Amino acid sequence: MYTQIIGKVRLALSPMMNEWWQVPFYLTARGLTTSPIGCDDRSFDVELDFIEHRVVFRASSGETRVLALVPRAVADFYAEVMETLGAMGIDVSIRDKPDEVPDPVPFAEDRSHSAYDAEHARRHWEILRRLDLVLKGFRARFTGKASPVHFFWGSFDLAVTRFSGRPAPPRPGADRITRLAYDEEVSSVGFWPGGQGFDGPALYSYMAPEPPGFADQRVLPAEAFYSRELHEFVLMYDVVRQARRPEEVILAFAQSTYEAGAKLAKWDRAALERPLDLLAA
C-alpha cells in the first residue's frame, strides 16, 4: 500500500506514455525511485530506501524531506505523505484507493494494514536489484522497441517487455488499462512475488497475443512449466535461488521463452535482435 500511494503521486503528475510507462518505479542502489517528476517549474523525486528504511523526497530546489519506513497504518502513512508534499509546495491529488487488489479500501480509511518488516522488505528489494541487472542484459540483446526494466506497484512485479513493431488485435473484454498496455504484439518476462492463489515467487514469461502452440513449446530450464491458469511460462524462484549460476538460469528462461513465442508469431527477428557476438565485443 505504501508503494501504491507513492506510485499514484507519480501517475497524477506525469504525462501519459505508451503502455503506461509513466506508472512504474525503477531500481536504485538503495531501493526504488519514481524518477524525476515535474511540478510547476520544479522537479522532484521520491525514493523508497530499503537500506535505511525511509522514504526520501528530493526537490530540484535543494529541499529534502524524509519519512521513516516503520510499521504504521496505511491511513497514517497516506496522511504523512500528503502532508510532506504539501509542505514542499507540491500540490497533488490522487485517486485514494489501491488498484489491482481485491476489496480495495481507501487509503485514508485503511487501518487494517499496518505491518512493515524491514528485513523482508530489504530481502525482496535485493532480489529485485539483482534481477534488474540480469534483465537489463537481456534487454540489450534486442534492438527493436523495448520497455525499460521497471517495477509496477499495482501488480508488484519487475518486468521488461519486447515489441514486434506490429499492432495487436483488440483483446476481448479489455478495460482501459489492458487496452492501452496491449495495443502492440509483446513478449514480456519478469518476476512476481506470488499471491492471489499462486503459491510462491516466480519468474514468468508470456506473449500477447499468444500464438497457437505456445503452451506446448519446450523451454529452459527443465523445471519451467506453462501455467494454463495464468497463460504464462513460469519458473519458480526457488529453482533460481538454488542454482549454481542463477543469472544463467534466468537468461536461459527469458531467451528460450522469447524465441519460442517469436518463432511461432513470425516476428522479424533478424531486424529486431542484436547478434550476441556484438554484445561480447
Residue, then its C-alpha position, 0 to 999 in steps of 0.5 A: m500500500y505504501t508503494q501504491i500511494i507513492g506510485k499514484v503521486r507519480l501517475a497524477l503528475s506525469p504525462m501519459m506514455n505508451e503502455w503506461w510507462q509513466v506508472p512504474f518505479y525503477l531500481t536504485a542502489r538503495g531501493l526504488t525511485t519514481s524518477p524525476i517528476g515535474c511540478d510547476d517549474r520544479s522537479f522532484d523525486v521520491e525514493l523508497d530506501f530499503i537500506e535505511h528504511r525511509v522514504v526520501f523526497r528530493a526537490s530540484s530546489g535543494e529541499t529534502r524531506v524524509l519519512a521513516l519506513v516503520p510499521r504504521a497504518v496505511a491511513d497514517f502513512y497516506a496522511e504523512v505523505m500528503e502532508t510532506l508534499g504539501a509542505m514542499g509546495i507540491d500540490v497533488s491529488i490522487r485517486d485514494k484507493p489501491d488498484e489491482v487488489p481485491d476489496p480495495v479500501p481507501f487509503a485514508e480509511d485503511r487501518s487494517h494494514s499496518a505491518y512493515d518488516a524491514e528485513h523482508a522488505r530489504r530481502h525482496w528489494e535485493i532480489l529485485r536489484r539483482l534481477d534488474l541487472v540480469l534483465k537489463g542484459f537481456r534487454a540489450r540483446f534486442t534492438g527493436k522497441a523495448s520497455p525499460v526494466h521497471f517495477f509496477w506497484g499495482s501488480f508488484d512485479l519487475a518486468v521488461t517487455r519486447f515489441s514486434g513493431r506490429p499492432a495487436p488485435p483488440r483483446p476481448g473484454a479489455d478495460r482501459i488499462t489492458r487496452l492501452a498496455y496491449d495495443e502492440e504484439v509483446s513478449s514480456v518476462g519478469f518476476w512476481p512475488g506470488g499471491q492471489g492463489f499462486d503459491g510462491p515467487a516466480l519468474y514468468s514469461y508470456m506473449a500477447p497475443e499468444p500464438p497457437g502452440f505456445a503452451d506446448q513449446r519446450v523451454l529452459p530450464a527443465e523445471a519451467f512449466y506453462s501455467r494454463e491458469l495464468h497463460e504464462f511460462v513460469l519458473m519458480y524462484d526457488v529453482v533460481r535461488q538454488a542454482r549454481r549460476p542463477e543469472e544463467v538460469i534466468l537468461a536461459f528462461a527469458q531467451s528460450t521463452y522469447e524465441a519460442g513465442a517469436k518463432l511461432a508469431k513470425w516476428d522479424r527477428a533478424a531486424l529486431e535482435r542484436p547478434l550476441d557476438l556484438l554484445a561480447a565485443 
